[in-house]
């Protein structure tokens, strides 16, 4: 009986793997008048461990100083929604942002279905300079780099996105 106890104990102490999310942050939707103000590039990663979410990101080449970064929850990928959590921003035109949060069950559901995104505002683009949806971690080929195959199509690859209401 003792020889079965050790494997059982080992299984009990192995921690659950955290969920990883990522996005490349690109220009927020704009009209022709905002073209000069909505530029730059960024990346964001997030790790979900239970209901604890750690978010880290960076940005470069903004045309004006960064002011705020927040997590938002929209009704679908690429669709705006209300702000849910504030991130700490450091830097001006180049910098970083981060935050640690305990998510509610509604926020967890939104994250796992691809509805949570980061939006970075700047002085000359106070309603959004860069944004990126937190999707399951995937490779980023880089700007203007052709990719073989279907690439990453979040509307098809995020489980439950079409079936949950």
C-alpha positions as CSV (number, residue, x, y, z in Angstrom):
1,X,0.0,0.0,0.0
2,X,2.9,2.4,0.7
3,X,4.2,2.2,-2.8
4,X,1.0,3.8,-4.2
5,X,1.1,6.7,-1.7
6,X,4.2,8.4,-3.3
7,X,2.8,8.7,-6.8
8,X,-0.4,10.0,-5.4
9,X,1.5,12.7,-3.4
10,X,3.5,13.8,-6.4
11,X,0.3,14.3,-8.4
12,X,-1.2,16.4,-5.6
13,X,1.7,18.9,-5.5
14,X,2.2,19.5,-9.2
15,X,0.9,23.1,-9.9
16,X,-1.7,23.7,-12.6
17,X,-0.2,25.3,-15.7
18,X,-1.0,28.9,-16.2
19,X,-2.9,30.2,-19.3
20,X,-0.8,32.5,-21.5
21,X,-2.3,35.3,-23.6
22,X,-0.6,37.7,-26.0
23,X,-1.2,40.4,-28.6
24,X,0.6,42.7,-30.9
25,X,-0.7,46.2,-30.3
26,X,-1.5,48.2,-33.4
27,X,-3.1,51.5,-34.3
28,X,-6.5,52.1,-32.8
29,X,-9.3,52.9,-35.2
30,X,-9.1,56.4,-36.5
31,X,-10.3,58.8,-39.2
32,X,-8.1,60.7,-41.6
33,X,-7.7,63.6,-39.3
34,X,-6.2,61.4,-36.6
35,X,-3.7,59.6,-38.8
36,X,-0.6,61.5,-37.6
37,X,-1.6,61.0,-33.9
38,X,-2.4,57.3,-34.0
39,X,0.9,55.5,-34.7
40,X,3.4,53.3,-32.9
41,X,3.8,49.6,-32.1
42,X,3.5,47.5,-29.0
43,X,3.1,44.0,-27.5
44,X,1.3,42.7,-24.5
45,X,1.4,39.4,-22.7
46,X,-0.8,38.1,-19.9
47,X,-0.6,35.1,-17.6
48,X,-3.7,33.8,-15.9
49,X,-3.1,31.6,-12.8
50,X,-6.4,30.6,-11.4
51,X,-8.3,34.0,-11.3
52,X,-5.1,36.1,-10.9
53,X,-4.1,37.9,-14.1
54,X,-0.6,39.5,-14.6
55,X,-0.4,41.8,-17.6
56,X,2.9,43.2,-19.0
57,X,3.5,45.2,-22.2
58,X,5.6,47.6,-24.1
59,X,5.2,50.3,-26.7
60,X,7.4,52.3,-29.1
61,X,7.3,55.2,-31.5
62,X,4.2,56.9,-30.2
63,X,3.8,60.4,-31.8
64,X,3.0,61.9,-28.3
65,X,3.5,60.8,-24.7
66,X,1.5,57.8,-23.4
67,X,-1.1,58.8,-20.8
68,X,-3.1,55.8,-19.7
69,X,-3.5,52.0,-20.4
70,X,-6.5,50.0,-19.4
71,X,-8.1,46.6,-19.9
72,X,-11.4,46.7,-21.6
73,X,-14.1,44.0,-22.2
74,X,-15.9,44.2,-25.5
75,X,-18.8,42.0,-26.8
76,X,-16.4,40.4,-29.4
77,X,-13.0,40.4,-30.9
78,X,-12.4,43.8,-32.5
79,X,-15.4,45.4,-30.8
80,X,-15.1,48.1,-28.2
81,X,-16.4,47.8,-24.7
82,X,-16.2,49.4,-21.3
83,X,-12.9,49.8,-19.3
84,X,-12.6,47.2,-16.5
85,X,-9.1,47.6,-15.0
86,X,-6.3,50.3,-15.0
87,X,-2.7,49.4,-15.8
88,X,0.4,51.3,-14.6
89,X,2.2,53.1,-17.5
90,X,5.8,54.2,-17.5
91,X,7.6,56.1,-20.2
92,X,6.6,58.7,-22.8
93,X,6.8,57.8,-26.5
94,X,8.5,54.5,-25.7
95,X,7.8,52.6,-22.5
96,X,5.9,49.9,-20.7
97,X,2.7,49.1,-18.8
98,X,1.8,46.4,-16.3
99,X,-0.8,45.3,-13.7
100,X,-1.9,42.4,-11.5
101,X,-5.5,41.7,-10.9
102,X,-7.9,39.2,-9.3
103,X,-10.6,38.7,-12.0
104,X,-14.3,38.2,-11.3
105,X,-16.1,35.3,-12.9
106,X,-17.5,37.6,-15.7
107,X,-14.0,39.0,-16.4
108,X,-12.6,35.5,-16.5
109,X,-15.2,34.4,-19.0
110,X,-14.6,37.5,-21.2
111,X,-10.8,36.8,-21.1
112,X,-11.2,33.2,-22.1
113,X,-13.4,34.0,-25.0
114,X,-11.1,36.7,-26.5
115,X,-13.2,39.7,-25.5
116,X,-10.6,41.4,-23.3
117,X,-8.2,44.0,-24.8
118,X,-5.6,46.5,-23.8
119,X,-5.9,50.1,-25.1
120,X,-3.1,52.6,-24.7
121,X,-4.0,56.3,-24.9
122,X,-1.6,59.2,-25.6
123,X,-1.7,62.9,-25.2
124,X,-2.7,63.5,-28.9
125,X,-4.9,60.4,-29.1
126,X,-6.8,60.5,-25.8
127,X,-9.4,58.0,-27.1
128,X,-6.9,55.4,-28.1
129,X,-3.5,55.2,-29.7
130,X,-2.8,51.4,-29.7
131,X,-4.9,48.4,-28.9
132,X,-4.6,44.6,-28.8
133,X,-7.0,41.8,-27.8
134,X,-5.6,39.2,-25.3
135,X,-5.8,35.9,-27.2
136,X,-4.1,32.6,-26.6
137,X,-0.4,33.0,-26.9
138,X,0.7,32.6,-30.6
139,X,3.8,33.5,-32.7
140,X,4.0,37.0,-34.2
141,X,5.7,37.0,-37.6
142,X,6.3,40.7,-37.6
143,X,5.0,43.6,-39.7
144,X,4.5,42.9,-43.4
145,X,5.9,39.3,-43.1
146,X,3.9,36.8,-45.2
147,X,2.8,33.7,-43.3
148,X,2.0,30.2,-44.7
149,X,-1.3,28.6,-43.8
150,X,-4.3,30.2,-42.3
151,X,-2.3,32.2,-39.7
152,X,-4.0,32.9,-36.4
153,X,-7.7,33.5,-36.9
154,X,-9.0,34.3,-33.4
155,X,-12.7,34.2,-34.4
156,X,-12.2,30.5,-35.3
157,X,-9.4,29.5,-32.9
158,X,-10.8,30.9,-29.6
159,X,-13.0,28.2,-28.1
160,X,-16.6,29.1,-27.5
161,X,-16.5,32.5,-29.3
162,X,-19.3,31.7,-31.7
163,X,-21.5,29.6,-29.4
164,X,-21.5,31.6,-26.2
165,X,-24.1,34.4,-25.8
